[in-house]
Amino acid sequence: MSKKIFGLTILLIVYLLATLIGVVTFLGLKELNLNDFLAVLIADVLATIFVWLMGVIFKTASMYDPYWSLQTLVIYLALLFYHNNWNLGTLLLLAVIIVYSVRLTTNFVLGFDSLSYIDWRYKMLHEKSGKLYPIVNLLGICMFPTLVVYGCSLPTIVYANIGEFTYWDIIGLTVVLFGVLLEFVSDIQMKRFIKYRSSRSEVISIGLWKYSRHPNYLGEILIWFGVAAVLIVGHFSYWYFIFGAIINLLMFLFISIPMEEKHMKEYKENYDEYLNKTSPLLILPNRKTKKINVILFKFFNIF
């Protein structure tokens, strides 16, 4: 058995057990009359701790990597069964969430080689935290993303209970699908660039990446605003459930983007030029100079 097949088998078993833990916890808490939000949160946290613990046992922080793409699908699908609310609206939202989850999870599986794989961000955190790394792993690598996605998933928790199709839902569903398409295209372009680049220090300048430094992140951001819109546009009294998508946006702006760009600046030639002429996030025409890009990069590096 290859290392990849062995690793994927372990991941599958771990995630099935994590799902079981989450579902049993949720059902038990509902017997105590807890509302959906708190019951899902506690179940989600316990499932995350289990995945983290398995990562500690197998000595890899990458055990958590698929959680991001599967979390919302498992939560929403479980709630649909619990509330037995199957209608055109809930099924359409389920369909776009499946498209999102399958695409992202497939992308992970294709790039996965073994349980020994560790993302460069995890290595950096390990080096900086030393003996505190297991705690940093639990809170920073695992729990923080879980809570962000939980916040983004709140609209689906409401929709699974009260959702019923309206034509307004099409707005949010379209935004989600557009975000998925943006991620899909940008990922393909990045893989093609990596395959044919002359060296690791070369800066990407093809396709969407010519006009945005992070088109894949833009797609992820749009997906969660689209999920929020499915609920809010037709039920505006739930407008405050957009806060999860906003927190996700801030996470990319103040954590993911500056961390990644600081890392790439260390080994990529002419990266300053790329920063100056290419939009940080939105897909915009290039210019010879973009003062706002320089200001944003300097501001991000403060954190």
Summary of the structure (lengths in Angstrom):
residues: 303
radius of gyration: 20.1
end to end distance: 44.3
largest distance: 61.9
contacts: 967
relative contact order: 0.10
helix: 78%
strand: 1%
